[in-house]
Amino acid sequence: MIAEQTGRPAAVGGGASTDASATIEQQVALARHAFSSGRTRPLAWRRHQLEALNRMLSECAPRIRGALMTDLAKNEVESQVTEIESVIMEARTTLRNLERWTRDRKVRTPLVLGTARAMIRREPLGTVLIIGPWNYPIHLLLMPLIGALAAGNAVVLKPSEVAPACSALMADVLPRFLDADAVQVVEGGVEETTRLLEHSFDHIFYTGNGAVGSIVMAAAARTLTPVTLELGGKSPVWVDDSAQLDAAARTIAWGKFSNCGQTCVAPDYVLTTPELVEPLAQAISRAARQMYGPDAQESHDYGRIINALHTERLAGLLDSGRAFLGGDVDVADRYVAPTVLLDVAPDSPVMQDEIFGPILPIVAVAGLDDAIDFINARPKPLALYGFTTRDAVREQLLRRTSSGGVGFNLVITQLGVPSLPFGGVGGSGMGRYHGEFSVTTFSHEKAVLHKRPGTDPMALARPPFSWLTRKLLVRG
């Protein structure tokens, strides 16, 4: 809908959303008009948006922490570090490097082209759709937004309805700080997402599970829209006898039980040799008790499962093995205890799909070769972790397995390095982002060739062809 007086799409509440189909139409139109007007292209606009985003994160930090407590019972320290500061750091890094990451890049030309000069220009794609997940409902919505804005795009954001407090907060505050036409927030569930996917965007960025990722990709295929899919998978951990067991256990326990296990790159299961199973289980149990006390349900630092449905799903996985630690569930409180499972069969339910909860199976294998075979027999994971001091083992894991990323003697923290790409491979996703990779994802790299005055070496390739031309160009 175009407003007659302004010649631009009529405003609909400054970017806030309703459930009406007409409103979604208007919001998409507003974003498209903002991009087509050209105002998102200047670096000054991009800088202003990134600076405003950081102001929003700082000024609204108490409200963000409160929304995360409501949706996920996420403690304030974890919320501040993983959902607020991490995004602020990404925006600051992008601001520092914005001019360098977006400037024209000269490239070499063949001598045969004489005076011609070549360059690559990064230009914004247009209007992009970002669909966020519920497990890190602020971080994983705003991190791709940084790249989209830095590249000069208009953006339609769809926060997850499964984290309703965070969704409502983003719909409220983002239009107050950012360009309320160029950045639209659409709230709602499956119906609203389906309507959004009926529109033709210039890129779709989706974070979530593979089943919905397939739906997003199928919808995008109808209009040949490129997609980035940040999915997940069962991220394995290998621990061998050279590892410092207590240090490895503390790291694994932190990575698995933070955010109640609802992290896409959390350790999903551990592979180790039979003699290390019990000592490792004991060390992880000690680490969990050190973090959350004897009863994690009473700890202010331990979160909750997002809803009762997912709590019941996780409860159904506990029969897959013997609970060495935990195993307690309180559906009404959305509580699943930090759990370590032993005697887990490879074909048991807990070993089929990504667990996405605080249940850690430890599976015994004969050695490294069997561990690699075990990993390779399953879909490619988003992350793979190895706890070892042996260079040869690290090289074997790197060379003989495929995963989105690899971490040695650490978990999850690879996400905090802006110069590393983050993304999956195969069933764990396609595309990558973070740092300059985000700008690349949301840009078109336009090839430009400029012939300057001077001799024309291509004249030889135009007919009529003389005997000399034929002698010079035709071989054999």
Secondary structure, 3 states (H helix, E strand, C coil): CECCCCCCECCCCCCCCCCCHHHHHHHHHHHHHHHHCCCCCCHHHHHHHHHHHHHHHHHCHHHHHHHHHHHHCCCHHHHHHHHHHHHHHHHHHHHHHHHHHHCCEEECCCHHHCCCEEEEEEEECCEEEEECCCCCCCHHHHHHHHHHHHCCCEEEEECCCCCHHHHHHHHHHHHHHCCCCCEEECCCCHHHHHHHHCCCCCEEEEECCHHHHHHHHHHHHCCCCCEEEECCCCCEEEECCCCCHHHHHHHHHHHHHHHHHCCCCCCCEEEECHHHHHHHHHHHHHHHHHHHCCCHHHCCCCCCCCCHHHHHHHHCCHHHCEEEECCCEEHHHCEECCEEEECCCCCCHHHCCCCCCCEEEEEECCCHHHHHHHHHCCCCCCEEEEECCCHHHHHHHHHHCCCCEEEECCCCHHHHCCCCCECCCHHHEECCECCHHHHHHCEEEEEEEECCCCCCHHHHHCCCCCHHHHHHHCCC
